[in-house]
Amino acid sequence: MAYDCKVYDRNGNLKKVVKGSGNFTKATKDFLKQKSTKRALSYIKTMRDPKIVIKNKVRFYDKECIVCKMVFHPRQRHAKYCSYECQHKFYKEIKIREKIRLVNAGKNI
């Protein structure tokens, strides 16, 4: 197999021209002479590009909102609230409870 491959640098200037390789043609001849299909398959697998490793699949968790008790699908698995409004409502309740505690304890705000 004869091929011409042109290699360019970052500026677009031609660096070199790679012509047909004797090793590659020898490998193809060996491939055609092989008797075993296992060897042929292993040769084909080495010529392919490596597979792209896919990370673990994203799992979606069904969570229940602390405030409104509605089931929702969070973006992060540690989410507690279904929306910003529920989060805001929860923190407002906490602040009101703290003020009530302080008043009941006899401290002035």
Protein Blocks (a to p, Z undefined) as FASTA:
>chain_A
ZZddddddfkopafbdcdddfklmmmmmmmmmpmbfklmmmmmmmmpccddddddddddd
ddddfklopacddfbfkbfbfbfklmmmmmmmmmmmmmmmmmmnopaZZ
